[in-house]
Every structure is written in structure tokens, then in C-alpha cells.
Amino acid sequence: MFEYLAEGVRAVDGDTIDCIIDLGFDIKIKKRVRLKGIDTPECRTKDLVEKAKGLSAKERVVNLIEGKHFIIRTEYDRVGKYGRVIGEIELVGGIILNDLLVSEGHAKRVDYK
């Protein structure tokens, strides 16, 4: 796993964020990151119950990451099905966002291989 400092730009949904990753030596890159090992309900669906749950998960992520600094851990050269970086987010205080969303009921554990 590789570890970088990052700043949250926006929550795309409950399990995908856009962030600026600091690669060091004043080199920064904006990337879309899929939160590793979790899945949240979809925000863009005709199922109104799922949509409400998805928007709730997204709002939680917005409050936790947008405009804030955190640590992102990624696997070297690993991207998901849609080309997103796969990562784990550590918030201030050592809280792992991926785990927090599961414990609060916003996400479920998944193992994409």
C-alpha cells in the first residue's frame, strides 16, 4: 500500500470521491477514488428508497471530506472497473472512512476481485 496526503474536492456518491493527491515535491494530481471494500446505495436510481439511502450516504461523505485533508492509502497501479483509484481514507483522528460508513449503516462490505 502507498500512502499520500490528500484534500477532498467532492463526494460523487457515498463510495466515490474526487480528491487532490499530494505526490510530493509540489506535485499534485486530481483523481477519482473508489472507497475500497465497501458499497453504498446508488444516488442515481428510480428506486426512491435506494436513492434516499444513497443521498444520505453521500451527504455523510460530503461532511467528512469536502475541503478537508486526510491520508489516502492505495495499492500500486490498482484501478477499478471504471478506471478509478481504489483507496482507503484515514480521516483526522485515525478514523477510517471506509469502516465508519459501514459501522454507521451507510455501506456494506464487498470484495471486488
Backbone as XML, in Angstrom:
<?xml version="1.0"?>
<chain id="A" units="angstrom">
  <residue number="1" name="MET">
    <atom name="N" x="0.837" y="-1.178" z="0.000"/>
    <atom name="CA" x="0.000" y="0.000" z="0.000"/>
    <atom name="C" x="0.888" y="1.249" z="0.000"/>
  </residue>
  <residue number="2" name="PHE">
    <atom name="N" x="0.446" y="2.252" z="-0.722"/>
    <atom name="CA" x="1.122" y="3.540" z="-0.759"/>
    <atom name="C" x="0.262" y="4.549" z="-0.011"/>
  </residue>
  <residue number="3" name="GLU">
    <atom name="N" x="0.901" y="5.485" z="0.646"/>
    <atom name="CA" x="0.199" y="6.440" z="1.489"/>
    <atom name="C" x="0.516" y="7.853" z="1.023"/>
  </residue>
  <residue number="4" name="TYR">
    <atom name="N" x="-0.541" y="8.663" z="0.856"/>
    <atom name="CA" x="-0.383" y="10.039" z="0.391"/>
    <atom name="C" x="-1.259" y="10.971" z="1.219"/>
  </residue>
  <residue number="5" name="LEU">
    <atom name="N" x="-0.869" y="12.228" z="1.291"/>
    <atom name="CA" x="-1.750" y="13.256" z="1.831"/>
    <atom name="C" x="-2.681" y="13.678" z="0.704"/>
  </residue>
  <residue number="6" name="ALA">
    <atom name="N" x="-3.914" y="14.001" z="1.046"/>
    <atom name="CA" x="-4.878" y="14.397" z="0.024"/>
    <atom name="C" x="-5.859" y="15.407" z="0.603"/>
  </residue>
  <residue number="7" name="GLU">
    <atom name="N" x="-6.554" y="16.089" z="-0.304"/>
    <atom name="CA" x="-7.614" y="17.021" z="0.083"/>
    <atom name="C" x="-8.876" y="16.651" z="-0.675"/>
  </residue>
  <residue number="8" name="GLY">
    <atom name="N" x="-9.986" y="16.557" z="0.042"/>
    <atom name="CA" x="-11.257" y="16.212" z="-0.585"/>
    <atom name="C" x="-11.801" y="17.364" z="-1.406"/>
  </residue>
  <residue number="9" name="VAL">
    <atom name="N" x="-12.203" y="17.073" z="-2.638"/>
    <atom name="CA" x="-12.788" y="18.080" z="-3.522"/>
    <atom name="C" x="-14.305" y="17.941" z="-3.524"/>
  </residue>
  <residue number="10" name="ARG">
    <atom name="N" x="-14.795" y="16.699" z="-3.748"/>
    <atom name="CA" x="-16.245" y="16.476" z="-3.751"/>
    <atom name="C" x="-16.550" y="15.002" z="-3.575"/>
  </residue>
  <residue number="11" name="ALA">
    <atom name="N" x="-17.719" y="14.748" z="-3.038"/>
    <atom name="CA" x="-18.237" y="13.385" z="-2.964"/>
    <atom name="C" x="-19.091" y="13.169" z="-4.209"/>
  </residue>
  <residue number="12" name="VAL">
    <atom name="N" x="-18.732" y="12.194" z="-5.012"/>
    <atom name="CA" x="-19.508" y="11.857" z="-6.204"/>
    <atom name="C" x="-20.757" y="11.108" z="-5.764"/>
  </residue>
  <residue number="13" name="ASP">
    <atom name="N" x="-20.569" y="10.168" z="-4.849"/>
    <atom name="CA" x="-21.646" y="9.448" z="-4.178"/>
    <atom name="C" x="-21.070" y="8.923" z="-2.867"/>
  </residue>
  <residue number="14" name="GLY">
    <atom name="N" x="-21.718" y="7.968" z="-2.239"/>
    <atom name="CA" x="-21.265" y="7.511" z="-0.937"/>
    <atom name="C" x="-19.968" y="6.736" z="-0.928"/>
  </residue>
  <residue number="15" name="ASP">
    <atom name="N" x="-19.597" y="6.161" z="-2.074"/>
    <atom name="CA" x="-18.373" y="5.354" z="-2.110"/>
    <atom name="C" x="-17.362" y="5.803" z="-3.160"/>
  </residue>
  <residue number="16" name="THR">
    <atom name="N" x="-17.550" y="6.993" z="-3.697"/>
    <atom name="CA" x="-16.619" y="7.543" z="-4.690"/>
    <atom name="C" x="-16.401" y="9.026" z="-4.405"/>
  </residue>
  <residue number="17" name="ILE">
    <atom name="N" x="-15.124" y="9.426" z="-4.384"/>
    <atom name="CA" x="-14.804" y="10.831" z="-4.126"/>
    <atom name="C" x="-13.808" y="11.341" z="-5.161"/>
  </residue>
  <residue number="18" name="ASP">
    <atom name="N" x="-13.789" y="12.642" z="-5.335"/>
    <atom name="CA" x="-12.737" y="13.306" z="-6.095"/>
    <atom name="C" x="-11.833" y="13.990" z="-5.084"/>
  </residue>
  <residue number="19" name="CYS">
    <atom name="N" x="-10.525" y="13.837" z="-5.263"/>
    <atom name="CA" x="-9.593" y="14.477" z="-4.331"/>
    <atom name="C" x="-8.315" y="14.872" z="-5.053"/>
  </residue>
  <residue number="20" name="ILE">
    <atom name="N" x="-7.594" y="15.766" z="-4.421"/>
    <atom name="CA" x="-6.284" y="16.180" z="-4.919"/>
    <atom name="C" x="-5.256" y="15.457" z="-4.067"/>
  </residue>
  <residue number="21" name="ILE">
    <atom name="N" x="-4.452" y="14.634" z="-4.719"/>
    <atom name="CA" x="-3.458" y="13.814" z="-4.032"/>
    <atom name="C" x="-2.093" y="14.473" z="-4.162"/>
  </residue>
  <residue number="22" name="ASP">
    <atom name="N" x="-1.420" y="14.641" z="-3.034"/>
    <atom name="CA" x="-0.082" y="15.233" z="-2.987"/>
    <atom name="C" x="0.943" y="14.117" z="-3.165"/>
  </residue>
  <residue number="23" name="LEU">
    <atom name="N" x="1.626" y="14.115" z="-4.305"/>
    <atom name="CA" x="2.612" y="13.081" z="-4.616"/>
    <atom name="C" x="3.997" y="13.419" z="-4.071"/>
  </residue>
  <residue number="24" name="GLY">
    <atom name="N" x="4.147" y="14.618" z="-3.521"/>
    <atom name="CA" x="5.439" y="15.066" z="-3.007"/>
    <atom name="C" x="6.129" y="15.992" z="-3.993"/>
  </residue>
  <residue number="25" name="PHE">
    <atom name="N" x="7.100" y="16.731" z="-3.520"/>
    <atom name="CA" x="7.876" y="17.660" z="-4.350"/>
    <atom name="C" x="6.984" y="18.634" z="-5.116"/>
  </residue>
  <residue number="26" name="ASP">
    <atom name="N" x="5.930" y="19.107" z="-4.458"/>
    <atom name="CA" x="4.974" y="20.054" z="-5.048"/>
    <atom name="C" x="4.255" y="19.508" z="-6.279"/>
  </residue>
  <residue number="27" name="ILE">
    <atom name="N" x="4.137" y="18.205" z="-6.380"/>
    <atom name="CA" x="3.399" y="17.580" z="-7.479"/>
    <atom name="C" x="2.078" y="17.062" z="-6.923"/>
  </residue>
  <residue number="28" name="LYS">
    <atom name="N" x="0.978" y="17.580" z="-7.485"/>
    <atom name="CA" x="-0.355" y="17.172" z="-7.043"/>
    <atom name="C" x="-1.167" y="16.744" z="-8.253"/>
  </residue>
  <residue number="29" name="ILE">
    <atom name="N" x="-2.085" y="15.810" z="-8.021"/>
    <atom name="CA" x="-2.914" y="15.300" z="-9.104"/>
    <atom name="C" x="-4.333" y="15.091" z="-8.594"/>
  </residue>
  <residue number="30" name="LYS">
    <atom name="N" x="-5.299" y="15.466" z="-9.421"/>
    <atom name="CA" x="-6.700" y="15.251" z="-9.054"/>
    <atom name="C" x="-7.120" y="13.875" z="-9.566"/>
  </residue>
  <residue number="31" name="LYS">
    <atom name="N" x="-7.689" y="13.071" z="-8.679"/>
    <atom name="CA" x="-8.095" y="11.713" z="-9.041"/>
    <atom name="C" x="-9.462" y="11.391" z="-8.467"/>
  </residue>
  <residue number="32" name="ARG">
    <atom name="N" x="-10.165" y="10.509" z="-9.152"/>
    <atom name="CA" x="-11.412" y="9.944" z="-8.636"/>
    <atom name="C" x="-11.040" y="8.658" z="-7.917"/>
  </residue>
  <residue number="33" name="VAL">
    <atom name="N" x="-11.528" y="8.525" z="-6.689"/>
    <atom name="CA" x="-11.163" y="7.393" z="-5.835"/>
    <atom name="C" x="-12.411" y="6.621" z="-5.432"/>
  </residue>
  <residue number="34" name="ARG">
    <atom name="N" x="-12.356" y="5.316" z="-5.627"/>
    <atom name="CA" x="-13.419" y="4.398" z="-5.184"/>
    <atom name="C" x="-12.997" y="3.870" z="-3.830"/>
  </residue>
  <residue number="35" name="LEU">
    <atom name="N" x="-13.859" y="4.008" z="-2.821"/>
    <atom name="CA" x="-13.529" y="3.548" z="-1.477"/>
    <atom name="C" x="-13.454" y="2.025" z="-1.458"/>
  </residue>
  <residue number="36" name="LYS">
    <atom name="N" x="-12.321" y="1.529" z="-1.029"/>
    <atom name="CA" x="-12.007" y="0.104" z="-1.072"/>
    <atom name="C" x="-12.891" y="-0.702" z="-0.120"/>
  </residue>
  <residue number="37" name="GLY">
    <atom name="N" x="-13.431" y="-1.809" z="-0.642"/>
    <atom name="CA" x="-14.099" y="-2.802" z="0.193"/>
    <atom name="C" x="-15.496" y="-2.470" z="0.668"/>
  </residue>
  <residue number="38" name="ILE">
    <atom name="N" x="-16.090" y="-1.394" z="0.129"/>
    <atom name="CA" x="-17.456" y="-1.054" z="0.543"/>
    <atom name="C" x="-18.317" y="-0.712" z="-0.665"/>
  </residue>
  <residue number="39" name="ASP">
    <atom name="N" x="-19.623" y="-0.751" z="-0.447"/>
    <atom name="CA" x="-20.581" y="-0.349" z="-1.470"/>
    <atom name="C" x="-21.716" y="0.388" z="-0.772"/>
  </residue>
  <residue number="40" name="THR">
    <atom name="N" x="-22.119" y="1.515" z="-1.328"/>
    <atom name="CA" x="-23.244" y="2.274" z="-0.782"/>
    <atom name="C" x="-24.388" y="2.255" z="-1.786"/>
  </residue>
  <residue number="41" name="PRO">
    <atom name="N" x="-25.606" y="2.513" z="-1.337"/>
    <atom name="CA" x="-26.736" y="2.577" z="-2.264"/>
    <atom name="C" x="-26.513" y="3.667" z="-3.319"/>
  </residue>
  <residue number="42" name="GLU">
    <atom name="N" x="-27.122" y="3.480" z="-4.466"/>
    <atom name="CA" x="-26.964" y="4.422" z="-5.577"/>
    <atom name="C" x="-27.777" y="5.695" z="-5.357"/>
  </residue>
  <residue number="43" name="CYS">
    <atom name="N" x="-27.211" y="6.816" z="-5.770"/>
    <atom name="CA" x="-27.904" y="8.107" z="-5.720"/>
    <atom name="C" x="-28.729" y="8.325" z="-6.983"/>
  </residue>
  <residue number="44" name="ARG">
    <atom name="N" x="-28.284" y="7.716" z="-8.068"/>
    <atom name="CA" x="-28.941" y="7.906" z="-9.366"/>
    <atom name="C" x="-29.693" y="6.627" z="-9.718"/>
  </residue>
  <residue number="45" name="THR">
    <atom name="N" x="-30.915" y="6.542" z="-9.239"/>
    <atom name="CA" x="-31.755" y="5.379" z="-9.487"/>
    <atom name="C" x="-33.217" y="5.805" z="-9.420"/>
  </residue>
  <residue number="46" name="LYS">
    <atom name="N" x="-34.072" y="5.020" z="-10.041"/>
    <atom name="CA" x="-35.508" y="5.302" z="-9.979"/>
    <atom name="C" x="-36.127" y="4.753" z="-8.696"/>
  </residue>
  <residue number="47" name="ASP">
    <atom name="N" x="-35.405" y="3.869" z="-8.015"/>
    <atom name="CA" x="-35.869" y="3.311" z="-6.740"/>
    <atom name="C" x="-35.726" y="4.398" z="-5.667"/>
  </residue>
  <residue number="48" name="LEU">
    <atom name="N" x="-36.842" y="4.954" z="-5.229"/>
    <atom name="CA" x="-36.807" y="6.100" z="-4.317"/>
    <atom name="C" x="-36.240" y="5.764" z="-2.945"/>
  </residue>
  <residue number="49" name="VAL">
    <atom name="N" x="-36.445" y="4.543" z="-2.471"/>
    <atom name="CA" x="-35.893" y="4.137" z="-1.176"/>
    <atom name="C" x="-34.375" y="4.054" z="-1.266"/>
  </residue>
  <residue number="50" name="GLU">
    <atom name="N" x="-33.879" y="3.395" z="-2.325"/>
    <atom name="CA" x="-32.429" y="3.297" z="-2.515"/>
    <atom name="C" x="-31.820" y="4.683" z="-2.713"/>
  </residue>
  <residue number="51" name="LYS">
    <atom name="N" x="-32.496" y="5.524" z="-3.486"/>
    <atom name="CA" x="-31.991" y="6.877" z="-3.747"/>
    <atom name="C" x="-31.850" y="7.671" z="-2.447"/>
  </residue>
  <residue number="52" name="ALA">
    <atom name="N" x="-32.841" y="7.583" z="-1.566"/>
    <atom name="CA" x="-32.783" y="8.301" z="-0.284"/>
    <atom name="C" x="-31.602" y="7.817" z="0.552"/>
  </residue>
  <residue number="53" name="LYS">
    <atom name="N" x="-31.375" y="6.508" z="0.577"/>
    <atom name="CA" x="-30.236" y="5.956" z="1.322"/>
    <atom name="C" x="-28.918" y="6.384" z="0.687"/>
  </residue>
  <residue number="54" name="GLY">
    <atom name="N" x="-28.879" y="6.392" z="-0.642"/>
    <atom name="CA" x="-27.675" y="6.813" z="-1.355"/>
    <atom name="C" x="-27.341" y="8.274" z="-1.103"/>
  </residue>
  <residue number="55" name="LEU">
    <atom name="N" x="-28.358" y="9.125" z="-1.109"/>
    <atom name="CA" x="-28.137" y="10.551" z="-0.855"/>
    <atom name="C" x="-27.707" y="10.798" z="0.589"/>
  </residue>
  <residue number="56" name="SER">
    <atom name="N" x="-28.218" y="9.997" z="1.511"/>
    <atom name="CA" x="-27.807" y="10.104" z="2.913"/>
    <atom name="C" x="-26.331" y="9.737" z="3.072"/>
  </residue>
  <residue number="57" name="ALA">
    <atom name="N" x="-25.916" y="8.654" z="2.407"/>
    <atom name="CA" x="-24.505" y="8.239" z="2.453"/>
    <atom name="C" x="-23.616" y="9.315" z="1.833"/>
  </residue>
  <residue number="58" name="LYS">
    <atom name="N" x="-24.051" y="9.856" z="0.697"/>
    <atom name="CA" x="-23.271" y="10.901" z="0.030"/>
    <atom name="C" x="-23.134" y="12.127" z="0.932"/>
  </residue>
  <residue number="59" name="GLU">
    <atom name="N" x="-24.209" y="12.541" z="1.567"/>
    <atom name="CA" x="-24.177" y="13.716" z="2.445"/>
    <atom name="C" x="-23.207" y="13.508" z="3.605"/>
  </residue>
  <residue number="60" name="ARG">
    <atom name="N" x="-23.168" y="12.289" z="4.129"/>
    <atom name="CA" x="-22.229" y="11.981" z="5.217"/>
    <atom name="C" x="-20.790" y="12.153" z="4.735"/>
  </residue>
  <residue number="61" name="VAL">
    <atom name="N" x="-20.516" y="11.651" z="3.535"/>
    <atom name="CA" x="-19.163" y="11.759" z="2.971"/>
    <atom name="C" x="-18.826" y="13.221" z="2.671"/>
  </residue>
  <residue number="62" name="VAL">
    <atom name="N" x="-19.776" y="13.971" z="2.135"/>
    <atom name="CA" x="-19.568" y="15.408" z="1.888"/>
    <atom name="C" x="-19.096" y="16.092" z="3.169"/>
  </residue>
  <residue number="63" name="ASN">
    <atom name="N" x="-19.794" y="15.838" z="4.266"/>
    <atom name="CA" x="-19.462" y="16.486" z="5.542"/>
    <atom name="C" x="-18.101" y="16.070" z="6.080"/>
  </residue>
  <residue number="64" name="LEU">
    <atom name="N" x="-17.654" y="14.874" z="5.738"/>
    <atom name="CA" x="-16.392" y="14.367" z="6.275"/>
    <atom name="C" x="-15.163" y="14.705" z="5.434"/>
  </residue>
  <residue number="65" name="ILE">
    <atom name="N" x="-15.336" y="14.884" z="4.106"/>
    <atom name="CA" x="-14.135" y="15.035" z="3.270"/>
    <atom name="C" x="-14.018" y="16.342" z="2.489"/>
  </residue>
  <residue number="66" name="GLU">
    <atom name="N" x="-15.115" y="16.961" z="2.118"/>
    <atom name="CA" x="-15.002" y="18.121" z="1.231"/>
    <atom name="C" x="-14.268" y="19.276" z="1.906"/>
  </residue>
  <residue number="67" name="GLY">
    <atom name="N" x="-13.167" y="19.703" z="1.272"/>
    <atom name="CA" x="-12.352" y="20.794" z="1.791"/>
    <atom name="C" x="-11.460" y="20.399" z="2.957"/>
  </residue>
  <residue number="68" name="LYS">
    <atom name="N" x="-11.405" y="19.117" z="3.237"/>
    <atom name="CA" x="-10.612" y="18.642" z="4.378"/>
    <atom name="C" x="-9.420" y="17.820" z="3.905"/>
  </residue>
  <residue number="69" name="HIS">
    <atom name="N" x="-8.401" y="17.749" z="4.762"/>
    <atom name="CA" x="-7.204" y="16.966" z="4.462"/>
    <atom name="C" x="-7.286" y="15.613" z="5.149"/>
  </residue>
  <residue number="70" name="PHE">
    <atom name="N" x="-6.728" y="14.604" z="4.498"/>
    <atom name="CA" x="-6.742" y="13.245" z="5.025"/>
    <atom name="C" x="-5.621" y="12.448" z="4.378"/>
  </residue>
  <residue number="71" name="ILE">
    <atom name="N" x="-5.472" y="11.223" z="4.819"/>
    <atom name="CA" x="-4.490" y="10.308" z="4.231"/>
    <atom name="C" x="-5.238" y="9.319" z="3.352"/>
  </residue>
  <residue number="72" name="ILE">
    <atom name="N" x="-4.696" y="9.057" z="2.177"/>
    <atom name="CA" x="-5.265" y="8.029" z="1.308"/>
    <atom name="C" x="-4.232" y="6.922" z="1.139"/>
  </residue>
  <residue number="73" name="ARG">
    <atom name="N" x="-4.687" y="5.693" z="1.257"/>
    <atom name="CA" x="-3.824" y="4.526" z="1.029"/>
    <atom name="C" x="-4.325" y="3.808" z="-0.214"/>
  </residue>
  <residue number="74" name="THR">
    <atom name="N" x="-3.415" y="3.563" z="-1.138"/>
    <atom name="CA" x="-3.766" y="2.897" z="-2.393"/>
    <atom name="C" x="-2.815" y="1.740" z="-2.649"/>
  </residue>
  <residue number="75" name="GLU">
    <atom name="N" x="-3.241" y="0.838" z="-3.522"/>
    <atom name="CA" x="-2.355" y="-0.218" z="-3.982"/>
    <atom name="C" x="-1.725" y="0.266" z="-5.279"/>
  </residue>
  <residue number="76" name="TYR">
    <atom name="N" x="-0.451" y="0.022" z="-5.439"/>
    <atom name="CA" x="0.274" y="0.495" z="-6.614"/>
    <atom name="C" x="-0.398" y="0.031" z="-7.899"/>
  </residue>
  <residue number="77" name="ASP">
    <atom name="N" x="-0.675" y="0.955" z="-8.782"/>
    <atom name="CA" x="-1.236" y="0.675" z="-10.108"/>
    <atom name="C" x="-2.562" y="-0.070" z="-10.091"/>
  </residue>
  <residue number="78" name="ARG">
    <atom name="N" x="-3.281" y="-0.080" z="-8.965"/>
    <atom name="CA" x="-4.560" y="-0.777" z="-8.942"/>
    <atom name="C" x="-5.683" y="0.218" z="-9.184"/>
  </residue>
  <residue number="79" name="VAL">
    <atom name="N" x="-6.451" y="-0.035" z="-10.224"/>
    <atom name="CA" x="-7.639" y="0.761" z="-10.503"/>
    <atom name="C" x="-8.814" y="-0.191" z="-10.662"/>
  </residue>
  <residue number="80" name="GLY">
    <atom name="N" x="-9.994" y="0.335" z="-10.447"/>
    <atom name="CA" x="-11.201" y="-0.468" z="-10.549"/>
    <atom name="C" x="-11.713" y="-0.568" z="-11.967"/>
  </residue>
  <residue number="81" name="LYS">
    <atom name="N" x="-12.856" y="-1.181" z="-12.075"/>
    <atom name="CA" x="-13.529" y="-1.438" z="-13.347"/>
    <atom name="C" x="-13.703" y="-0.169" z="-14.197"/>
  </residue>
  <residue number="82" name="TYR">
    <atom name="N" x="-13.945" y="0.961" z="-13.551"/>
    <atom name="CA" x="-14.181" y="2.211" z="-14.274"/>
    <atom name="C" x="-12.974" y="3.145" z="-14.265"/>
  </residue>
  <residue number="83" name="GLY">
    <atom name="N" x="-11.790" y="2.610" z="-13.972"/>
    <atom name="CA" x="-10.564" y="3.396" z="-14.022"/>
    <atom name="C" x="-10.298" y="4.259" z="-12.805"/>
  </residue>
  <residue number="84" name="ARG">
    <atom name="N" x="-11.082" y="4.065" z="-11.754"/>
    <atom name="CA" x="-10.881" y="4.854" z="-10.536"/>
    <atom name="C" x="-9.800" y="4.213" z="-9.669"/>
  </residue>
  <residue number="85" name="VAL">
    <atom name="N" x="-9.060" y="5.057" z="-8.969"/>
    <atom name="CA" x="-8.101" y="4.583" z="-7.974"/>
    <atom name="C" x="-8.906" y="3.902" z="-6.870"/>
  </residue>
  <residue number="86" name="ILE">
    <atom name="N" x="-8.396" y="2.794" z="-6.333"/>
    <atom name="CA" x="-9.047" y="2.100" z="-5.219"/>
    <atom name="C" x="-8.302" y="2.491" z="-3.950"/>
  </residue>
  <residue number="87" name="GLY">
    <atom name="N" x="-9.011" y="3.050" z="-2.972"/>
    <atom name="CA" x="-8.300" y="3.541" z="-1.800"/>
    <atom name="C" x="-9.053" y="3.458" z="-0.490"/>
  </residue>
  <residue number="88" name="GLU">
    <atom name="N" x="-8.271" y="3.601" z="0.550"/>
    <atom name="CA" x="-8.790" y="3.670" z="1.919"/>
    <atom name="C" x="-8.467" y="5.064" z="2.431"/>
  </residue>
  <residue number="89" name="ILE">
    <atom name="N" x="-9.432" y="5.705" z="3.072"/>
    <atom name="CA" x="-9.272" y="7.077" z="3.546"/>
    <atom name="C" x="-9.164" y="7.091" z="5.066"/>
  </residue>
  <residue number="90" name="GLU">
    <atom name="N" x="-8.083" y="7.711" z="5.561"/>
    <atom name="CA" x="-7.928" y="7.893" z="7.006"/>
    <atom name="C" x="-8.144" y="9.359" z="7.338"/>
  </residue>
  <residue number="91" name="LEU">
    <atom name="N" x="-9.194" y="9.625" z="8.090"/>
    <atom name="CA" x="-9.539" y="10.978" z="8.496"/>
    <atom name="C" x="-8.698" y="11.403" z="9.698"/>
  </residue>
  <residue number="92" name="VAL">
    <atom name="N" x="-8.786" y="12.674" z="10.055"/>
    <atom name="CA" x="-8.112" y="13.178" z="11.252"/>
    <atom name="C" x="-8.586" y="12.352" z="12.444"/>
  </residue>
  <residue number="93" name="GLY">
    <atom name="N" x="-7.663" y="12.006" z="13.313"/>
    <atom name="CA" x="-8.007" y="11.199" z="14.481"/>
    <atom name="C" x="-7.890" y="9.707" z="14.236"/>
  </residue>
  <residue number="94" name="GLY">
    <atom name="N" x="-7.411" y="9.334" z="13.036"/>
    <atom name="CA" x="-7.195" y="7.926" z="12.731"/>
    <atom name="C" x="-8.440" y="7.157" z="12.337"/>
  </residue>
  <residue number="95" name="ILE">
    <atom name="N" x="-9.551" y="7.842" z="12.101"/>
    <atom name="CA" x="-10.798" y="7.176" z="11.715"/>
    <atom name="C" x="-10.726" y="6.791" z="10.243"/>
  </residue>
  <residue number="96" name="ILE">
    <atom name="N" x="-10.998" y="5.521" z="9.955"/>
    <atom name="CA" x="-11.011" y="5.042" z="8.572"/>
    <atom name="C" x="-12.416" y="5.258" z="8.010"/>
  </residue>
  <residue number="97" name="LEU">
    <atom name="N" x="-12.532" y="6.120" z="7.003"/>
    <atom name="CA" x="-13.828" y="6.462" z="6.418"/>
    <atom name="C" x="-14.566" y="5.217" z="5.946"/>
  </residue>
  <residue number="98" name="ASN">
    <atom name="N" x="-13.865" y="4.318" z="5.271"/>
    <atom name="CA" x="-14.488" y="3.110" z="4.742"/>
    <atom name="C" x="-15.199" y="2.343" z="5.861"/>
  </residue>
  <residue number="99" name="ASP">
    <atom name="N" x="-14.509" y="2.156" z="6.989"/>
    <atom name="CA" x="-15.065" y="1.422" z="8.135"/>
    <atom name="C" x="-16.198" y="2.200" z="8.799"/>
  </residue>
  <residue number="100" name="LEU">
    <atom name="N" x="-16.035" y="3.508" z="8.899"/>
    <atom name="CA" x="-17.044" y="4.353" z="9.533"/>
    <atom name="C" x="-18.380" y="4.251" z="8.801"/>
  </residue>
  <residue number="101" name="LEU">
    <atom name="N" x="-18.341" y="4.302" z="7.475"/>
    <atom name="CA" x="-19.580" y="4.228" z="6.698"/>
    <atom name="C" x="-20.297" y="2.901" z="6.917"/>
  </residue>
  <residue number="102" name="VAL">
    <atom name="N" x="-19.532" y="1.826" z="7.068"/>
    <atom name="CA" x="-20.133" y="0.513" z="7.351"/>
    <atom name="C" x="-20.742" y="0.518" z="8.753"/>
  </residue>
  <residue number="103" name="SER">
    <atom name="N" x="-19.989" y="0.990" z="9.731"/>
    <atom name="CA" x="-20.475" y="0.961" z="11.122"/>
    <atom name="C" x="-21.704" y="1.846" z="11.323"/>
  </residue>
  <residue number="104" name="GLU">
    <atom name="N" x="-21.836" y="2.894" z="10.532"/>
    <atom name="CA" x="-23.000" y="3.780" z="10.634"/>
    <atom name="C" x="-24.181" y="3.296" z="9.792"/>
  </residue>
  <residue number="105" name="GLY">
    <atom name="N" x="-23.986" y="2.213" z="9.045"/>
    <atom name="CA" x="-25.075" y="1.662" z="8.248"/>
    <atom name="C" x="-25.247" y="2.278" z="6.872"/>
  </residue>
  <residue number="106" name="HIS">
    <atom name="N" x="-24.303" y="3.122" z="6.455"/>
    <atom name="CA" x="-24.384" y="3.747" z="5.133"/>
    <atom name="C" x="-23.847" y="2.844" z="4.024"/>
  </residue>
  <residue number="107" name="ALA">
    <atom name="N" x="-23.035" y="1.850" z="4.385"/>
    <atom name="CA" x="-22.374" y="0.998" z="3.388"/>
    <atom name="C" x="-22.358" y="-0.444" z="3.872"/>
  </residue>
  <residue number="108" name="LYS">
    <atom name="N" x="-22.122" y="-1.330" z="2.909"/>
    <atom name="CA" x="-21.914" y="-2.743" z="3.249"/>
    <atom name="C" x="-20.547" y="-3.152" z="2.724"/>
  </residue>
  <residue number="109" name="ARG">
    <atom name="N" x="-19.980" y="-4.164" z="3.335"/>
    <atom name="CA" x="-18.681" y="-4.694" z="2.902"/>
    <atom name="C" x="-18.858" y="-5.490" z="1.612"/>
  </residue>
  <residue number="110" name="VAL">
    <atom name="N" x="-17.921" y="-5.308" z="0.702"/>
    <atom name="CA" x="-17.889" y="-6.091" z="-0.534"/>
    <atom name="C" x="-16.441" y="-6.436" z="-0.850"/>
  </residue>
  <residue number="111" name="ASP">
    <atom name="N" x="-16.252" y="-7.484" z="-1.603"/>
    <atom name="CA" x="-14.906" y="-7.891" z="-2.005"/>
    <atom name="C" x="-14.895" y="-8.024" z="-3.522"/>
  </residue>
  <residue number="112" name="TYR">
    <atom name="N" x="-14.515" y="-6.952" z="-4.195"/>
    <atom name="CA" x="-14.425" y="-6.970" z="-5.655"/>
    <atom name="C" x="-13.079" y="-7.535" z="-6.050"/>
  </residue>
  <residue number="113" name="LYS">
    <atom name="N" x="-13.075" y="-8.577" z="-6.850"/>
    <atom name="CA" x="-11.809" y="-9.162" z="-7.311"/>
    <atom name="C" x="-11.787" y="-9.245" z="-8.806"/>
  </residue>
</chain>
